[in-house]
Amino acid sequence: MTTMPKKSATTDTLRGVNELAFPSDSGRALANAAEQWIATSTECHREMVGSVSMRLEKDSETFREIMSCRNLADMTAIQSRWMEETLRDYNSEMTKLMTIYTKSANAAGRTRG
């Protein structure tokens, strides 16, 4: 006659995994750090996607302007304006991303110290 054990081996395994995963405060700290990293990465990705979208719109508009130019001087002026705008936009985006990373690093420092 076969009898079923009162406790499942799977339950014991899962209980053991939880004890290994979070054996102490350091395990909890690691989980919190991973959560913070994911949140920061998500915020940065969202910011970058928005920035790329904005740049593609501006680039498309500039291309349309250049295609409608009748002389080289106008085309050169449009290209020059595009270059300045592009550099300004990329500089602004880097500042935003650095702000996000700095805010995250500062928050992580406050939770540890």
SETOR-955398 format. One record per atom (N, C-alpha, C): atom name; x, y, z; residue number from 1. Coordinates in steps of 0.02 Angstrom, whole numbers. Layout:
- CA, X, Y, Z, NUM
...
This chain:
- N, 42, -58, 0, 1
- CA, 0, 0, 0, 1
- C, 45, 62, 0, 1
- N, 30, 109, -45, 2
- CA, 69, 170, -52, 2
- C, 34, 225, -14, 2
- N, 74, 262, 24, 3
- CA, 45, 319, 60, 3
- C, 77, 383, 35, 3
- N, 39, 435, 35, 4
- CA, 63, 501, 14, 4
- C, 94, 536, 74, 4
- N, 151, 566, 64, 5
- CA, 180, 604, 119, 5
- C, 135, 663, 137, 5
- N, 137, 682, 200, 6
- CA, 95, 738, 222, 6
- C, 120, 804, 194, 6
- N, 185, 810, 182, 7
- CA, 212, 872, 154, 7
- C, 240, 857, 85, 7
- N, 230, 902, 41, 8
- CA, 254, 895, -28, 8
- C, 328, 913, -31, 8
- N, 364, 877, -72, 9
- CA, 435, 893, -83, 9
- C, 442, 962, -115, 9
- N, 394, 980, -157, 10
- CA, 395, 1046, -190, 10
- C, 389, 1101, -138, 10
- N, 345, 1092, -90, 11
- CA, 337, 1142, -37, 11
- C, 402, 1151, 2, 11
- N, 435, 1096, 18, 12
- CA, 499, 1100, 54, 12
- C, 552, 1135, 12, 12
- N, 552, 1120, -53, 13
- CA, 601, 1151, -98, 13
- C, 589, 1226, -102, 13
- N, 526, 1246, -111, 14
- CA, 511, 1318, -115, 14
- C, 528, 1353, -50, 14
- N, 513, 1321, 5, 15
- CA, 529, 1352, 70, 15
- C, 605, 1360, 75, 15
- N, 643, 1311, 52, 16
- CA, 715, 1315, 54, 16
- C, 741, 1370, 8, 16
- N, 711, 1378, -50, 17
- CA, 731, 1430, -97, 17
- C, 719, 1499, -66, 17
- N, 662, 1509, -35, 18
- CA, 648, 1573, -3, 18
- C, 697, 1588, 53, 18
- N, 715, 1537, 90, 19
- CA, 764, 1547, 144, 19
- C, 832, 1564, 116, 19
- N, 850, 1533, 58, 20
- CA, 914, 1549, 26, 20
- C, 913, 1617, -6, 20
- N, 857, 1635, -37, 21
- CA, 853, 1698, -73, 21
- C, 855, 1758, -26, 21
- N, 823, 1753, 31, 22
- CA, 820, 1808, 79, 22
- C, 839, 1784, 149, 22
- N, 902, 1760, 157, 23
- CA, 920, 1733, 222, 23
- C, 927, 1786, 276, 23
- N, 936, 1848, 256, 24
- CA, 948, 1900, 305, 24
- C, 931, 1968, 274, 24
- N, 951, 2020, 309, 25
- CA, 941, 2087, 284, 25
- C, 980, 2099, 219, 25
- N, 1037, 2066, 211, 26
- CA, 1076, 2077, 151, 26
- C, 1039, 2050, 89, 26
- N, 1003, 1996, 96, 27
- CA, 963, 1970, 40, 27
- C, 907, 2018, 22, 27
- N, 877, 2046, 73, 28
- CA, 823, 2095, 62, 28
- C, 853, 2157, 29, 28
- N, 912, 2178, 50, 29
- CA, 944, 2237, 21, 29
- C, 960, 2225, -53, 29
- N, 981, 2164, -69, 30
- CA, 996, 2147, -138, 30
- C, 932, 2150, -180, 30
- N, 877, 2125, -154, 31
- CA, 812, 2128, -190, 31
- C, 791, 2200, -199, 31
- N, 799, 2242, -148, 32
- CA, 781, 2313, -154, 32
- C, 825, 2348, -205, 32
- N, 889, 2331, -206, 33
- CA, 935, 2362, -255, 33
- C, 915, 2342, -326, 33
- N, 897, 2280, -335, 34
- CA, 875, 2257, -402, 34
- C, 811, 2292, -423, 34
- N, 766, 2301, -376, 35
- CA, 703, 2337, -391, 35
- C, 717, 2409, -411, 35
- N, 762, 2442, -374, 36
- CA, 780, 2511, -389, 36
- C, 814, 2516, -458, 36
- N, 857, 2468, -473, 37
- CA, 892, 2468, -538, 37
- C, 842, 2461, -595, 37
- N, 794, 2416, -587, 38
- CA, 743, 2405, -639, 38
- C, 701, 2468, -648, 38
- N, 681, 2500, -593, 39
- CA, 641, 2561, -597, 39
- C, 680, 2617, -633, 39
- N, 744, 2624, -616, 40
- CA, 785, 2676, -647, 40
- C, 796, 2661, -721, 40
- N, 809, 2598, -738, 41
- CA, 818, 2579, -808, 41
- C, 755, 2592, -848, 41
- N, 698, 2577, -819, 42
- CA, 634, 2589, -853, 42
- C, 624, 2663, -865, 42
- N, 638, 2705, -815, 43
- CA, 631, 2777, -823, 43
- C, 678, 2804, -877, 43
- N, 739, 2778, -879, 44
- CA, 787, 2800, -930, 44
- C, 765, 2778, -999, 44
- N, 741, 2717, -1005, 45
- CA, 718, 2694, -1071, 45
- C, 659, 2735, -1095, 45
- N, 614, 2750, -1050, 46
- CA, 556, 2791, -1069, 46
- C, 579, 2860, -1093, 46
- N, 627, 2889, -1058, 47
- CA, 653, 2954, -1076, 47
- C, 688, 2951, -1145, 47
- N, 727, 2899, -1156, 48
- CA, 763, 2893, -1220, 48
- C, 715, 2882, -1278, 48
- N, 664, 2842, -1268, 49
- CA, 614, 2831, -1322, 49
- C, 579, 2897, -1340, 49
- N, 562, 2935, -1289, 50
- CA, 531, 3001, -1301, 50
- C, 577, 3047, -1339, 50
- N, 640, 3046, -1321, 51
- CA, 690, 3089, -1353, 51
- C, 700, 3069, -1426, 51
- N, 706, 3004, -1439, 52
- CA, 715, 2981, -1508, 52
- C, 654, 2999, -1550, 52
- N, 596, 2991, -1521, 53
- CA, 534, 3009, -1557, 53
- C, 533, 3083, -1575, 53
- N, 552, 3125, -1528, 54
- CA, 554, 3197, -1540, 54
- C, 606, 3215, -1594, 54
- N, 664, 3182, -1591, 55
- CA, 716, 3196, -1640, 55
- C, 694, 3173, -1710, 55
- N, 661, 3117, -1715, 56
- CA, 638, 3093, -1780, 56
- C, 587, 3141, -1810, 56
- N, 544, 3169, -1769, 57
- CA, 496, 3219, -1793, 57
- C, 533, 3280, -1820, 57
- N, 581, 3305, -1781, 58
- CA, 619, 3364, -1803, 58
- C, 660, 3350, -1865, 58
- N, 690, 3291, -1869, 59
- CA, 729, 3272, -1927, 59
- C, 685, 3268, -1989, 59
- N, 626, 3240, -1981, 60
- CA, 579, 3235, -2038, 60
- C, 559, 3304, -2063, 60
- N, 545, 3349, -2016, 61
- CA, 526, 3417, -2035, 61
- C, 583, 3452, -2071, 61
- N, 643, 3443, -2046, 62
- CA, 702, 3473, -2078, 62
- C, 711, 3446, -2148, 62
- N, 703, 3381, -2155, 63
- CA, 710, 3350, -2222, 63
- C, 658, 3379, -2271, 63
- N, 596, 3388, -2246, 64
- CA, 545, 3417, -2290, 64
- C, 564, 3489, -2310, 64
- N, 591, 3527, -2262, 65
- CA, 613, 3595, -2277, 65
- C, 668, 3596, -2329, 65
- N, 717, 3551, -2321, 66
- CA, 773, 3548, -2368, 66
- C, 747, 3529, -2438, 66
- N, 700, 3483, -2441, 67
- CA, 674, 3461, -2506, 67
- C, 637, 3517, -2542, 67
- N, 612, 3565, -2505, 68
- CA, 576, 3620, -2537, 68
- C, 620, 3681, -2552, 68
- N, 684, 3676, -2535, 69
- CA, 730, 3732, -2547, 69
- C, 740, 3743, -2623, 69
- N, 748, 3806, -2640, 70
- CA, 760, 3824, -2710, 70
- C, 833, 3845, -2723, 70
- N, 870, 3858, -2667, 71
- CA, 939, 3877, -2678, 71
- C, 984, 3849, -2622, 71
- N, 1049, 3849, -2636, 72
- CA, 1098, 3820, -2591, 72
- C, 1103, 3859, -2525, 72
- N, 1096, 3923, -2526, 73
- CA, 1101, 3964, -2465, 73
- C, 1047, 3945, -2415, 73
- N, 986, 3937, -2438, 74
- CA, 931, 3917, -2393, 74
- C, 944, 3847, -2364, 74
- N, 966, 3803, -2407, 75
- CA, 980, 3735, -2384, 75
- C, 1035, 3734, -2331, 75
- N, 1087, 3773, -2342, 76
- CA, 1142, 3777, -2294, 76
- C, 1118, 3806, -2228, 76
- N, 1075, 3856, -2230, 77
- CA, 1049, 3886, -2168, 77
- C, 1006, 3835, -2130, 77
- N, 966, 3797, -2165, 78
- CA, 924, 3747, -2133, 78
- C, 968, 3692, -2101, 78
- N, 1019, 3671, -2138, 79
- CA, 1063, 3620, -2113, 79
- C, 1101, 3644, -2051, 79
- N, 1123, 3706, -2051, 80
- CA, 1157, 3735, -1994, 80
- C, 1112, 3738, -1933, 80
- N, 1050, 3761, -1944, 81
- CA, 1001, 3763, -1889, 81
- C, 988, 3693, -1862, 81
- N, 982, 3644, -1907, 82
- CA, 970, 3575, -1887, 82
- C, 1027, 3549, -1843, 82
- N, 1089, 3564, -1864, 83
- CA, 1147, 3541, -1826, 83
- C, 1148, 3571, -1756, 83
- N, 1135, 3635, -1750, 84
- CA, 1134, 3668, -1684, 84
- C, 1078, 3639, -1640, 84
- N, 1019, 3630, -1669, 85
- CA, 963, 3602, -1632, 85
- C, 977, 3531, -1609, 85
- N, 1006, 3492, -1653, 86
- CA, 1022, 3422, -1637, 86
- C, 1071, 3418, -1579, 86
- N, 1123, 3457, -1582, 87
- CA, 1173, 3457, -1528, 87
- C, 1141, 3480, -1462, 87
- N, 1099, 3531, -1465, 88
- CA, 1065, 3556, -1405, 88
- C, 1018, 3502, -1376, 88
- N, 982, 3467, -1421, 89
- CA, 936, 3415, -1398, 89
- C, 973, 3357, -1365, 89
- N, 1028, 3335, -1397, 90
- CA, 1067, 3280, -1368, 90
- C, 1099, 3300, -1301, 90
- N, 1122, 3361, -1297, 91
- CA, 1150, 3386, -1233, 91
- C, 1096, 3386, -1179, 91
- N, 1038, 3410, -1197, 92
- CA, 982, 3412, -1150, 92
- C, 963, 3341, -1128, 92
- N, 962, 3295, -1174, 93
- CA, 945, 3226, -1158, 93
- C, 996, 3195, -1111, 93
- N, 1059, 3207, -1123, 94
- CA, 1111, 3181, -1078, 94
- C, 1103, 3210, -1008, 94
- N, 1086, 3273, -1003, 95
- CA, 1074, 3305, -938, 95
- C, 1016, 3271, -902, 95
- N, 962, 3258, -939, 96
- CA, 904, 3224, -909, 96
- C, 922, 3155, -884, 96
- N, 959, 3117, -925, 97
- CA, 978, 3049, -905, 97
- C, 1024, 3050, -844, 97
- N, 1071, 3097, -843, 98
- CA, 1116, 3102, -785, 98
- C, 1077, 3121, -722, 98
- N, 1026, 3162, -729, 99
- CA, 984, 3180, -672, 99
- C, 948, 3119, -645, 99
- N, 921, 3077, -690, 100
- CA, 887, 3016, -669, 100
- C, 935, 2970, -632, 100
- N, 995, 2959, -660, 101
- CA, 1044, 2916, -627, 101
- C, 1067, 2944, -561, 101
- N, 1078, 3009, -558, 102
- CA, 1100, 3041, -495, 102
- C, 1047, 3035, -442, 102
- N, 984, 3047, -461, 103
- CA, 929, 3041, -413, 103
- C, 925, 2969, -386, 103
- N, 934, 2921, -430, 104
- CA, 932, 2850, -409, 104
- C, 990, 2834, -362, 104
- N, 1050, 2857, -380, 105
- CA, 1108, 2844, -338, 105
- C, 1101, 2877, -269, 105
- N, 1075, 2938, -268, 106
- CA, 1063, 2972, -204, 106
- C, 1012, 2936, -162, 106
- N, 958, 2911, -193, 107
- CA, 907, 2874, -157, 107
- C, 936, 2809, -129, 107
- N, 978, 2776, -167, 108
- CA, 1009, 2714, -144, 108
- C, 1056, 2728, -86, 108
- N, 1091, 2783, -88, 109
- CA, 1136, 2802, -33, 109
- C, 1099, 2817, 31, 109
- N, 1040, 2848, 25, 110
- CA, 1000, 2864, 85, 110
- C, 973, 2801, 117, 110
- N, 955, 2750, 77, 111
- CA, 926, 2690, 105, 111
- C, 980, 2646, 138, 111
- N, 1041, 2653, 115, 112
- CA, 1095, 2613, 145, 112
- C, 1124, 2645, 208, 112
- N, 1127, 2711, 206, 113
- CA, 1163, 2745, 261, 113
- C, 1121, 2768, 313, 113
